[in-house]
Amino acid sequence: MDDCIIIGAGPAGLTAAIYLARYHLRIRMFDSGSSRAAMIPCTHNHAGYPEGISGKALLARMHEQARRYGAHCIPRRVTAIHPEDAGFRVATEDAEYRTRSVLLATGVVNHRPKGLLPDVHDPALERGLLRYCPVCDGYEVTDKRVGVIGTSDHGMREALFLRGFTRDVTLIAPDAAHDLDSGCAKALDEAGVARIDGPCGGWAIEGDRLALDTASGRMRFDSVYPAMGSRIRSELAVSAGARADPSGCLEVDDHQRTSVPGLFAAGDVVKGLDQISHAMGEAGVAATTIRNMLDRQQPIRR
Ligand SMILES: Cc1cc2nc3c(=O)[nH]c(=O)nc-3n(C[C@H](O)[C@H](O)[C@H](O)COP(=O)(O)OP(=O)(O)OC[C@H]3O[C@@H](n4cnc5c(N)ncnc54)[C@H](O)[C@@H]3O)c2cc1C
């Protein structure tokens, strides 16, 4: 029986693995290979890397650190978590494992604009023509020409946030005409954010810009931010009985405990800042709470 099974090896899961392995606990970590961190061409807001670091390089360093303490990642998708009397059964596609606790660190998946296919999406992301996180990299678009794909309250908030970095912000509705109430429209007008109706299509990299068709014709931007929400990968915990908010973010207390005893969550799958540092901090709290919970059940002694 494992002490803890970690599901997800992004910044949250890997941080928890490092902590738990260093607490001399028996852990197992599964990952299905789609960390959002792996999409980061070069992060400049993650403290400690003044020259920046790519998400892939950061993950590789964290894997190496975890391995030094015996925490190896198993490349498998977890398909179910079954609570039992003394812990959980965790299922993958080909096996089942028993564990005293579970940490879910499965993250989220950003919704992408329709028609923005990998042949344009991936190189645009790599070149910073396409961005998903103004908190992370709004600084990099200072005084640039920026498009935001979105509408309603969420689109408005992202456009206004970006207005703090550049005066040239255009909010483009993804599918049809904008869906903005009078309060949103007024706030956008006051901030000088241009509004263009969708649908969007015809995505292409043209020189140093990302181009797309809109209801007002073809437009080109230095960077485009989709602001279309995310799918929260919380279904394993929700099926096991954990409470989530309407968007799917798991509810946790200030020790990262979900509403199911012994089931913890950290990182983007929990409502929060959706940042590497936040994911790491939550994972450190979760790992230490897991350690202390297990110690109360059966003292951890060398
Ligand atoms: C383009 C982009 C740029 C960003 N830039 C920055 C930045 O500069 N600074 C910053 O702080 N943040 C940045 N972020 C945000 C950052 O990537 C996330 O906040 C961070 O990766 C969250 O870590 P996590 O461990 O919670 O989730 P993730 O990194 O998404 O990891 C979750 C892991 O869980 C695995 N998983 C999911 N379901 C299962 C399952 N059923 N079984 C097994 N494994 C599963 C996935 O494969 C994945 O590897 C950026 C995000 C994007 C998309």
The ligand as a Tripos MOL2 file, in Angstrom:
@<TRIPOS>MOLECULE
LIG
   53    58     1     0     0
SMALL
NO_CHARGES

@<TRIPOS>ATOM
      1 C1          1.2730   29.3360  -22.7310 C.3       1 LIG1
      2 C2          1.3430   29.3690  -21.2310 C.ar      1 LIG1
      3 C3          2.2820   30.1900  -20.6290 C.ar      1 LIG1
      4 C4          2.3640   30.2200  -19.2370 C.ar      1 LIG1
      5 N1          3.3330   31.0080  -18.6780 N.ar      1 LIG1
      6 C5          3.5000   30.9990  -17.3340 C.ar      1 LIG1
      7 C6          4.5170   31.7890  -16.7360 C.ar      1 LIG1
      8 O1          5.2910   32.4570  -17.4050 O.2       1 LIG1
      9 N2          4.5820   31.7860  -15.3750 N.ar      1 LIG1
     10 C7          3.7430   31.0530  -14.5960 C.ar      1 LIG1
     11 O2          3.8640   31.0830  -13.3730 O.2       1 LIG1
     12 N3          2.7670   30.2950  -15.1510 N.ar      1 LIG1
     13 C8          2.6310   30.2370  -16.4950 C.ar      1 LIG1
     14 N4          1.6250   29.4880  -17.0550 N.ar      1 LIG1
     15 C9          0.7210   28.7350  -16.1700 C.3       1 LIG1
     16 C10         1.3810   27.4460  -15.6810 C.3       1 LIG1
     17 O3          1.7640   26.6660  -16.7870 O.3       1 LIG1
     18 C11         0.4030   26.6690  -14.8060 C.3       1 LIG1
     19 O4         -0.0870   27.4880  -13.7650 O.3       1 LIG1
     20 C12         1.0750   25.4510  -14.2030 C.3       1 LIG1
     21 O5          1.5630   24.5830  -15.2040 O.3       1 LIG1
     22 C13         0.0880   24.6820  -13.2890 C.3       1 LIG1
     23 O6          0.7160   23.5380  -12.7890 O.3       1 LIG1
     24 P1         -0.1530   22.2490  -12.4110 P.3       1 LIG1
     25 O7          0.8480   21.2740  -11.8930 O.co2     1 LIG1
     26 O8         -1.3040   22.6210  -11.5750 O.co2     1 LIG1
     27 O9         -0.7890   21.7420  -13.7780 O.3       1 LIG1
     28 P2         -0.0790   21.2610  -15.1750 P.3       1 LIG1
     29 O10         1.2580   21.8820  -15.3430 O.co2     1 LIG1
     30 O11        -1.0820   21.4970  -16.2300 O.co2     1 LIG1
     31 O12         0.1330   19.7000  -14.9280 O.3       1 LIG1
     32 C14        -0.9480   18.8170  -14.7790 C.3       1 LIG1
     33 C15        -0.4730   17.4230  -15.1610 C.3       1 LIG1
     34 O13        -1.4890   16.4760  -14.8170 O.3       1 LIG1
     35 C16        -1.5220   15.4680  -15.8080 C.3       1 LIG1
     36 N5         -2.8260   14.8040  -15.8000 N.ar      1 LIG1
     37 C17        -4.0590   15.3250  -16.0260 C.ar      1 LIG1
     38 N6         -5.0060   14.3810  -15.9140 N.ar      1 LIG1
     39 C18        -4.3560   13.2270  -15.6120 C.ar      1 LIG1
     40 C19        -4.7900   11.8840  -15.3790 C.ar      1 LIG1
     41 N7         -6.0760   11.5450  -15.4280 N.pl3     1 LIG1
     42 N8         -3.8500   10.9480  -15.1070 N.ar      1 LIG1
     43 C20        -2.5250   11.2530  -15.0370 C.ar      1 LIG1
     44 N9         -2.0620   12.5290  -15.2620 N.ar      1 LIG1
     45 C21        -2.9720   13.4940  -15.5270 C.ar      1 LIG1
     46 C22        -1.2820   16.2390  -17.1150 C.3       1 LIG1
     47 O14        -0.7940   15.3810  -18.1350 O.3       1 LIG1
     48 C23        -0.2370   17.2720  -16.6690 C.3       1 LIG1
     49 O15         1.0860   16.8200  -16.9050 O.3       1 LIG1
     50 C24         1.4930   29.4310  -18.4380 C.ar      1 LIG1
     51 C25         0.5490   28.6250  -19.0580 C.ar      1 LIG1
     52 C26         0.4720   28.5820  -20.4450 C.ar      1 LIG1
     53 C27        -0.5400   27.6850  -21.0990 C.3       1 LIG1
@<TRIPOS>BOND
     1     1     2 1
     2     2     3 ar
     3     2    52 ar
     4     3     4 ar
     5     4     5 ar
     6     4    50 ar
     7     5     6 ar
     8     6     7 ar
     9     6    13 1
    10     7     8 2
    11     7     9 ar
    12     9    10 ar
    13    10    11 2
    14    10    12 ar
    15    12    13 ar
    16    13    14 ar
    17    14    15 1
    18    14    50 ar
    19    15    16 1
    20    16    17 1
    21    16    18 1
    22    18    19 1
    23    18    20 1
    24    20    21 1
    25    20    22 1
    26    22    23 1
    27    23    24 1
    28    24    25 2
    29    24    26 1
    30    24    27 1
    31    27    28 1
    32    28    29 2
    33    28    30 1
    34    28    31 1
    35    31    32 1
    36    32    33 1
    37    33    34 1
    38    33    48 1
    39    34    35 1
    40    35    36 1
    41    35    46 1
    42    36    37 ar
    43    36    45 ar
    44    37    38 ar
    45    38    39 ar
    46    39    40 ar
    47    39    45 ar
    48    40    41 1
    49    40    42 ar
    50    42    43 ar
    51    43    44 ar
    52    44    45 ar
    53    46    47 1
    54    46    48 1
    55    48    49 1
    56    50    51 ar
    57    51    52 ar
    58    52    53 1
@<TRIPOS>SUBSTRUCTURE
     1 LIG1         1 GROUP 0 **** ****
